């Protein structure tokens, strides 16, 4: 992915659709782009994915680090932003109304070895407002991610680890 001396490439990918709360990933992505989120040590690309299903794997290709932004249901009703791991997501019908959602795509990508070295999934609570404070919080969470450390098989799925 990166050549010696080149900046590593990261993608921020807002997942969703133009319908109801499913637009939250896109709104947060737009806010982060306006915020100027582009660390100097990264080449950053901003992408929107409209209910990508297995096509999400194509969006991940060619990047050293990917941050996925997606709306999520909160059982306690009080979450705004949080890091998720693929295992946190319910598979199949309990998770996606689109039949093949983010969880299924990430599981498939893992099995096929198609995931970038570092990938993160930021969940946005359905009740969250994507305002300046939420965008600033998300930007801080992304800036606090571990720096890029190329190495065979290295992954960084849980920034809290």
Backbone as JSON, one array per atom type, in Angstrom:
{
  "sequence": "XXXXXXXXXXXXXXXXXXXXXXXXXXXXXXXXXXXXXXXXXXXXXXXXXXXXXXXXXXXXXXXXXXXXXXXXXXXXXXXXXXXXXXXXXXXXXXXXXXXXXXXXXXXXXXXXXXXXXXXXXXXXXXXXXXXXXXXXXXXXXXXXXXXXXXXXXXXXXXXXX",
  "N": [[0.81, -1.19, 0.0], [1.65, 1.47, 1.04], [4.53, 3.13, -0.15], [8.01, 3.28, 0.66], [8.7, 6.25, 2.28], [6.43, 7.49, 1.32], [3.29, 8.97, 2.29], [1.11, 7.22, 4.48], [-2.08, 5.9, 3.45], [-5.37, 6.8, 4.31], [-8.84, 6.11, 4.64], [-11.88, 7.68, 5.29], [-14.99, 6.52, 5.71], [-18.27, 7.09, 5.24], [-21.11, 5.35, 5.99], [-24.31, 4.52, 4.81], [-27.52, 5.79, 3.89], [-29.78, 7.94, 2.07], [-31.96, 8.06, 3.78], [-33.89, 8.7, 6.66], [-32.54, 7.96, 9.89], [-30.44, 6.59, 8.84], [-28.78, 8.2, 7.49], [-26.88, 9.27, 9.13], [-24.13, 8.45, 9.2], [-23.18, 9.59, 6.84], [-23.65, 12.31, 7.36], [-21.92, 12.76, 9.52], [-19.48, 12.24, 8.27], [-19.45, 14.34, 6.37], [-19.31, 16.49, 8.15], [-16.81, 16.0, 9.37], [-15.15, 16.34, 7.18], [-15.55, 19.05, 6.61], [-14.54, 20.03, 8.98], [-11.9, 19.74, 8.61], [-10.42, 17.45, 8.97], [-7.6, 15.91, 8.55], [-4.94, 14.48, 9.23], [-1.5, 15.46, 9.23], [0.33, 13.48, 8.72], [-0.94, 11.61, 7.22], [-2.43, 10.65, 4.13], [-5.59, 11.52, 3.33], [-8.77, 10.3, 2.42], [-12.15, 10.94, 1.72], [-15.12, 9.18, 1.69], [-18.42, 8.23, 0.6], [-20.67, 5.62, 1.2], [-23.37, 4.01, -0.08], [-25.49, 1.96, 1.36], [-23.69, -0.43, 1.12], [-23.29, -3.27, 1.27], [-21.7, -6.28, 0.26], [-20.1, -4.86, -1.42], [-18.73, -3.08, 0.11], [-16.22, -4.06, 0.61], [-14.77, -3.43, -1.69], [-14.55, -0.69, -1.34], [-12.72, -0.56, 0.73], [-10.32, -1.27, -0.3], [-6.92, -0.66, -1.07], [-6.14, 1.06, 0.93], [-4.29, 1.94, 3.88], [-5.31, 2.4, 6.36], [-8.63, 2.39, 7.55], [-11.51, 4.11, 8.51], [-14.66, 3.45, 9.42], [-17.85, 4.9, 9.43], [-20.88, 4.63, 10.9], [-24.41, 4.43, 11.47], [-25.97, 3.26, 14.49], [-27.96, 1.09, 16.54], [-28.81, 1.75, 19.88], [-28.86, 0.06, 22.84], [-29.22, 1.1, 25.41], [-30.1, 3.57, 24.82], [-28.68, 5.93, 25.14], [-26.29, 6.44, 23.89], [-23.79, 8.12, 21.94], [-21.34, 8.4, 20.28], [-19.19, 5.69, 19.59], [-16.53, 3.27, 19.6], [-16.64, 0.29, 17.78], [-16.32, -3.26, 17.44], [-16.15, -5.78, 14.92], [-17.24, -8.08, 16.01], [-19.02, -7.05, 17.79], [-21.27, -6.51, 16.42], [-24.47, -7.67, 15.41], [-25.03, -10.51, 13.48], [-26.5, -11.26, 10.28], [-30.05, -11.3, 10.03], [-30.7, -10.01, 12.4], [-29.21, -7.73, 12.41], [-28.89, -6.17, 9.91], [-31.13, -4.53, 7.77], [-30.76, -4.61, 5.17], [-30.03, -7.06, 4.27], [-27.34, -7.96, 3.65], [-25.06, -6.66, 5.44], [-22.84, -4.28, 7.06], [-21.54, -5.78, 9.12], [-21.56, -8.4, 8.07], [-20.08, -7.98, 5.71], [-17.59, -7.23, 6.79], [-16.89, -9.58, 8.16], [-16.72, -11.37, 6.0], [-14.64, -10.12, 4.55], [-12.57, -10.43, 6.39], [-12.26, -13.22, 6.43], [-11.45, -13.62, 3.78], [-9.11, -12.24, 3.7], [-9.07, -9.53, 2.98], [-9.18, -7.15, 4.34], [-7.99, -3.9, 5.35], [-4.76, -3.13, 6.89], [-5.17, -1.67, 9.26], [-8.23, -1.08, 10.67], [-11.23, 0.51, 11.66], [-14.35, 0.87, 13.32], [-16.69, 3.22, 13.79], [-19.44, 3.74, 15.67], [-22.5, 5.5, 15.47], [-24.9, 6.71, 17.49], [-28.39, 6.24, 16.97], [-29.99, 8.19, 18.08], [-28.41, 10.36, 18.18], [-27.37, 13.73, 17.58], [-25.86, 15.18, 14.84], [-23.89, 17.47, 15.34], [-21.75, 20.38, 15.8], [-20.33, 19.78, 18.13], [-20.46, 16.96, 18.28], [-19.08, 16.31, 15.93], [-16.54, 17.39, 16.54], [-15.87, 15.74, 18.7], [-15.76, 13.23, 17.41], [-13.66, 13.75, 15.64], [-11.54, 14.06, 17.46], [-11.47, 11.47, 18.52], [-10.63, 10.06, 16.28], [-8.15, 11.27, 15.72], [-6.82, 10.36, 17.96], [-6.29, 7.72, 17.43], [-4.04, 4.91, 17.12], [-0.77, 5.49, 15.71], [0.19, 4.9, 12.26], [1.64, 1.81, 11.79], [3.43, -0.04, 9.91], [3.44, -3.51, 9.3], [3.69, -7.07, 9.04], [0.58, -8.6, 8.98], [-0.44, -7.04, 11.02], [-3.05, -5.69, 12.86], [-5.5, -3.33, 13.93], [-8.04, -3.18, 15.62], [-9.36, -2.36, 17.89], [-9.24, 0.6, 19.33], [-9.0, 1.17, 22.0], [-7.5, -0.76, 23.1]],
  "CA": [[0.0, 0.0, 0.0], [2.49, 2.66, 1.05], [5.92, 2.95, -0.5], [8.9, 3.93, 1.59], [8.72, 7.7, 2.1], [5.09, 8.0, 1.03], [2.35, 9.02, 3.41], [0.11, 6.15, 4.44], [-3.4, 6.35, 2.98], [-6.52, 6.41, 5.13], [-10.15, 6.48, 4.13], [-13.01, 7.82, 6.2], [-16.11, 6.08, 4.89], [-19.59, 7.22, 5.83], [-21.99, 4.31, 5.48], [-25.7, 4.87, 5.06], [-28.42, 6.05, 2.77], [-30.4, 9.25, 2.3], [-33.22, 7.87, 4.47], [-34.02, 8.76, 8.13], [-31.3, 7.92, 10.68], [-29.39, 5.92, 8.09], [-27.95, 9.26, 6.91], [-25.96, 9.77, 10.15], [-22.74, 8.23, 8.79], [-22.86, 10.6, 5.83], [-23.6, 13.63, 8.01], [-20.69, 12.86, 10.29], [-18.4, 12.33, 7.29], [-19.46, 15.72, 5.86], [-18.82, 17.35, 9.22], [-15.37, 15.79, 9.53], [-14.48, 16.94, 6.03], [-15.58, 20.51, 6.85], [-13.69, 20.25, 10.16], [-10.52, 19.72, 8.14], [-9.74, 16.28, 9.53], [-6.62, 15.29, 7.68], [-3.65, 14.55, 9.9], [-0.42, 15.74, 8.28], [1.1, 12.28, 8.4], [-1.82, 10.71, 6.45], [-3.21, 11.1, 2.97], [-6.94, 11.15, 3.74], [-9.82, 10.31, 1.41], [-13.49, 10.89, 2.3], [-16.01, 8.46, 0.78], [-19.76, 7.85, 1.06], [-21.1, 4.32, 0.68], [-24.83, 3.89, 0.02], [-25.86, 0.57, 1.64], [-22.75, -1.1, 0.22], [-23.26, -4.73, 1.29], [-20.37, -6.84, -0.02], [-19.34, -3.82, -2.13], [-17.9, -2.37, 1.07], [-14.85, -4.56, 0.49], [-14.13, -2.64, -2.74], [-14.25, 0.62, -0.75], [-11.59, -0.69, 1.66], [-9.13, -1.64, -1.05], [-5.91, 0.35, -1.38], [-5.89, 1.94, 2.07], [-3.58, 1.38, 5.02], [-6.22, 2.5, 7.5], [-9.99, 2.78, 7.19], [-12.44, 4.39, 9.6], [-16.04, 3.35, 8.96], [-18.78, 5.67, 10.24], [-22.19, 4.04, 10.61], [-25.44, 4.55, 12.5], [-26.17, 2.03, 15.25], [-28.98, 1.07, 17.57], [-28.23, 1.74, 21.24], [-29.79, -0.6, 23.75], [-29.53, 1.95, 26.55], [-30.69, 4.8, 24.31], [-27.96, 7.16, 25.5], [-24.96, 6.53, 23.3], [-23.62, 9.06, 20.86], [-20.29, 7.84, 19.45], [-18.34, 4.71, 20.26], [-15.83, 2.32, 18.75], [-17.2, -1.06, 17.76], [-15.58, -4.31, 16.74], [-17.07, -6.57, 14.1], [-17.92, -9.04, 16.87], [-20.09, -6.35, 18.51], [-22.42, -6.39, 15.54], [-25.25, -8.89, 15.23], [-25.0, -10.95, 12.09], [-27.71, -11.63, 9.54], [-31.29, -10.53, 10.1], [-30.75, -9.18, 13.6], [-28.42, -6.52, 12.27], [-29.1, -5.33, 8.75], [-32.35, -4.66, 6.98], [-30.34, -4.66, 3.78], [-29.71, -8.44, 3.94], [-25.9, -8.19, 3.79], [-24.64, -5.36, 5.93], [-21.45, -4.01, 7.44], [-20.99, -6.91, 9.87], [-21.33, -9.52, 7.15], [-18.99, -7.61, 4.81], [-16.33, -7.29, 7.53], [-16.59, -11.0, 8.41], [-16.26, -11.93, 4.72], [-13.33, -9.55, 4.27], [-11.6, -11.05, 7.28], [-12.04, -14.6, 5.95], [-10.76, -13.59, 2.49], [-7.87, -11.48, 3.82], [-9.23, -8.31, 2.19], [-9.28, -5.96, 5.19], [-6.74, -3.15, 5.48], [-4.01, -3.44, 8.1], [-5.84, -1.04, 10.39], [-9.6, -0.64, 10.38], [-12.0, 0.88, 12.84], [-15.76, 1.09, 13.07], [-17.26, 4.17, 14.74], [-20.9, 3.72, 15.69], [-23.18, 6.75, 15.8], [-26.21, 6.38, 18.03], [-29.53, 6.73, 16.19], [-30.56, 9.36, 18.73], [-27.39, 11.41, 18.2], [-27.42, 14.86, 16.66], [-24.54, 15.4, 14.27], [-23.65, 18.9, 15.45], [-20.33, 20.71, 15.89], [-19.74, 19.07, 19.28], [-20.31, 15.55, 17.89], [-18.0, 16.26, 14.94], [-15.28, 17.62, 17.26], [-15.61, 14.52, 19.47], [-15.35, 12.2, 16.45], [-12.33, 14.12, 15.16], [-10.58, 13.75, 18.53], [-11.37, 10.01, 18.59], [-9.85, 9.61, 15.12], [-6.77, 11.73, 15.94], [-6.24, 9.56, 19.05], [-5.99, 6.36, 16.98], [-2.6, 4.66, 17.07], [-0.15, 5.88, 14.43], [0.39, 3.81, 11.32], [2.82, 0.99, 12.04], [3.37, -1.16, 8.96], [4.0, -4.77, 9.76], [2.9, -8.18, 8.5], [-0.54, -9.11, 9.75], [-0.82, -6.17, 12.14], [-4.36, -5.07, 12.77], [-5.81, -2.47, 15.08], [-9.49, -3.07, 15.57], [-9.91, -1.75, 19.1], [-8.31, 1.63, 19.71], [-8.88, 1.23, 23.45], [-6.59, -1.84, 23.54]],
  "C": [[0.85, 1.25, 0.0], [3.89, 2.27, 0.62], [6.76, 3.7, 0.52], [8.94, 5.43, 1.29], [7.37, 8.29, 1.76], [4.27, 8.06, 2.3], [1.43, 7.81, 3.33], [-1.25, 6.73, 4.07], [-4.49, 5.86, 3.94], [-7.79, 6.88, 4.43], [-11.1, 6.62, 5.31], [-14.22, 7.54, 5.34], [-17.4, 6.2, 5.69], [-20.51, 6.21, 5.18], [-23.42, 4.73, 5.77], [-26.51, 4.95, 3.8], [-29.08, 7.39, 3.04], [-31.7, 9.18, 3.12], [-33.08, 7.9, 5.99], [-32.66, 8.75, 8.82], [-30.15, 7.28, 9.92], [-28.44, 6.93, 7.44], [-26.87, 9.74, 7.89], [-24.49, 9.58, 9.78], [-22.29, 9.25, 7.77], [-22.74, 11.99, 6.45], [-22.31, 13.81, 8.8], [-19.49, 12.99, 9.36], [-18.31, 13.76, 6.75], [-18.9, 16.69, 6.9], [-17.32, 17.22, 9.42], [-14.59, 16.4, 8.37], [-14.44, 18.46, 6.17], [-14.65, 20.89, 8.0], [-12.23, 20.3, 9.76], [-9.74, 18.55, 8.7], [-8.85, 15.65, 8.47], [-5.26, 15.42, 8.33], [-2.52, 14.67, 8.9], [0.36, 14.5, 7.88], [0.27, 11.25, 7.62], [-2.32, 11.4, 5.2], [-4.63, 10.6, 3.22], [-7.92, 11.31, 2.6], [-11.15, 10.17, 2.13], [-14.43, 10.25, 1.28], [-17.37, 8.24, 1.42], [-20.13, 6.53, 0.4], [-22.6, 4.18, 0.96], [-25.2, 2.42, 0.13], [-25.0, -0.4, 0.84], [-22.8, -2.62, 0.2], [-21.85, -5.23, 1.07], [-19.49, -5.85, -0.77], [-18.47, -2.99, -1.2], [-16.44, -2.8, 0.94], [-14.09, -3.82, -0.61], [-13.73, -1.27, -2.21], [-13.01, 0.59, 0.13], [-10.26, -0.89, 0.95], [-8.21, -0.44, -1.28], [-5.59, 1.3, -0.25], [-5.15, 1.2, 3.17], [-4.45, 1.39, 6.26], [-7.57, 2.99, 6.99], [-10.77, 3.01, 8.49], [-13.83, 4.4, 9.0], [-16.93, 4.1, 9.94], [-20.18, 5.18, 9.91], [-23.14, 4.24, 11.79], [-25.61, 3.2, 13.19], [-27.34, 2.2, 16.21], [-28.28, 1.03, 18.93], [-29.25, 1.13, 22.17], [-30.18, 0.29, 24.92], [-30.11, 3.3, 26.13], [-29.9, 6.06, 24.58], [-26.59, 7.26, 24.87], [-24.94, 7.54, 22.15], [-22.61, 8.51, 19.87], [-19.55, 6.77, 20.26], [-17.68, 3.81, 19.22], [-16.49, 0.96, 18.89], [-16.21, -2.0, 17.1], [-16.61, -5.11, 15.95], [-17.87, -7.54, 14.97], [-19.04, -8.38, 17.68], [-21.38, -6.3, 17.7], [-23.15, -7.72, 15.46], [-25.24, -9.25, 13.75], [-26.41, -11.26, 11.58], [-28.89, -10.74, 9.86], [-31.38, -9.65, 11.33], [-30.02, -7.87, 13.45], [-28.88, -5.65, 11.11], [-30.43, -5.59, 8.06], [-32.03, -4.75, 5.5], [-29.91, -6.07, 3.37], [-28.24, -8.77, 4.14], [-25.31, -6.85, 4.15], [-23.17, -5.28, 6.26], [-20.83, -5.22, 8.16], [-20.64, -8.08, 8.95], [-20.17, -9.22, 6.21], [-17.64, -7.7, 5.52], [-15.93, -8.74, 7.83], [-16.07, -11.66, 7.13], [-14.86, -11.42, 4.38], [-12.23, -10.15, 5.12], [-11.25, -12.45, 6.79], [-11.22, -14.62, 4.66], [-9.45, -12.81, 2.54], [-7.9, -10.16, 3.07], [-9.31, -7.03, 3.03], [-7.95, -5.23, 5.23], [-6.04, -3.5, 6.8], [-4.66, -2.87, 9.35], [-7.23, -0.64, 9.93], [-10.34, -0.46, 11.68], [-13.44, 1.13, 12.42], [-16.3, 2.0, 14.17], [-18.78, 4.13, 14.61], [-21.45, 5.06, 16.15], [-24.57, 6.39, 16.26], [-27.34, 7.02, 17.23], [-30.14, 8.0, 16.77], [-29.62, 10.56, 18.68], [-27.72, 12.52, 17.2], [-26.0, 15.05, 16.14], [-24.35, 16.92, 14.21], [-22.15, 19.13, 15.6], [-19.64, 19.96, 17.03], [-19.5, 17.6, 18.94], [-19.16, 15.4, 16.9], [-16.64, 16.44, 15.62], [-14.89, 16.38, 18.07], [-15.11, 13.41, 18.54], [-13.94, 12.49, 15.92], [-11.27, 13.77, 16.19], [-10.39, 12.23, 18.62], [-10.49, 9.47, 17.46], [-8.39, 10.04, 15.28], [-6.07, 10.89, 17.02], [-5.97, 8.12, 18.66], [-4.48, 6.16, 16.96], [-2.03, 5.08, 15.72], [0.01, 4.65, 13.54], [1.71, 3.11, 11.63], [2.8, -0.19, 11.07], [4.04, -2.4, 9.53], [3.12, -5.9, 9.28], [1.8, -8.62, 9.47], [-0.99, -8.23, 10.89], [-2.2, -5.57, 11.89], [-4.6, -4.26, 14.02], [-7.3, -2.23, 15.09], [-10.08, -2.37, 16.78], [-8.94, -0.68, 19.59], [-8.11, 1.74, 21.21], [-7.87, 0.2, 23.97], [-5.17, -1.35, 23.66]]
}
